[in-house]
Amino acid sequence: MKRSRLVLASLLSAVVFSLAADPVAAQTSVSAGLINNLNEKLLLVAVPITLLVEGILIYTVYRFKDADDAKPTRENRRLEITWTVATAVILLFVGVASYGVLANENVSFEQDEQKVAPDGDDVVVHMDAFQWGWQASYPQEDVQISSTEPTVVIPKDQDIYFNITSSDVLHAFHVPQLGLKQDAMPGQSNVIKTEALEEGTYQGYCAEFCGVAHSQMYFEIKVVSQSEYEQYIEEQQSGGSESSSDLEPDTELVTAHDETLSAGA
């Protein structure tokens, strides 16, 4: 009985410890930090539970491997109450910790009537997916990137809003290192918000199978300083970008798309 109480007390201590645990590694974005911190806390709870269950299993197999006749167990209300309370505490912690992350606007941004209204230096990037590429633009700065595998430049330490749409079928915008993922749906605008914390270039791609050239749907997110971002926008506005009327999707991708539709017909 004392041993069981000691094990359960250790399990509860692990939960309390996880509440105060802070990650050591630097986070690339606010979104990634929230998700990684939650994963670490849940791991700190899951590991002791796993060790406890496996330990009991191994002990039971070893202890009763030579037993011929099974004996009925005796009721122990204290033990039952103890593990019921312990389970409730763990589930409560998991629920509260998960809700705190999922309710954060940097993980699940709630749109207001499909509009994005950032303040000050906040940046809006429109990402329109198509078979099989991406069209990226900065609607506030009237800048559009001509490449179908664009490198999207964003400033560090600023709120960034990605407006995700699709012009044909279901796609998905995914940048794992920044903790970003959102469906790109035809006729619908989905917005995700984040704040990049580390400069660098991060790989993005389509995470929803969308056809024969799905694996070609890559793009990059490049995080730079505020001054570099402003310089980049000025260069694009002074002739580094094409107007939206002149911008056409990659001819080879469009041809491949049409041939696939014809073959299917």
Buried (B, 14 or more C-beta within 10 A) or exposed (E): EEEBEEBBEEBBEBBEEBEEBEEEEEBBBBBBBBBBBBEBBBEBBBEBBEBBEEEEEEEEEEEEEEEEEEEEEEEEEEEEEBBEEBEEBBEEBBEEBEEEBEEBEBBEBEBEEEEBEBEEEBBBBBBBBBBBBBBBBBEBBEBBBBBBBBBBBBBBEBBBBBBBBBBBBBBBBBBBBBBBBBBBBEEEBBBBBBBBBBBEEBEBBBBBEBBEBBEBBBBBBBBBEEEBBBEBBEEBEEEEBBEEEEBEBBEEBBEBBEEBEEEEE
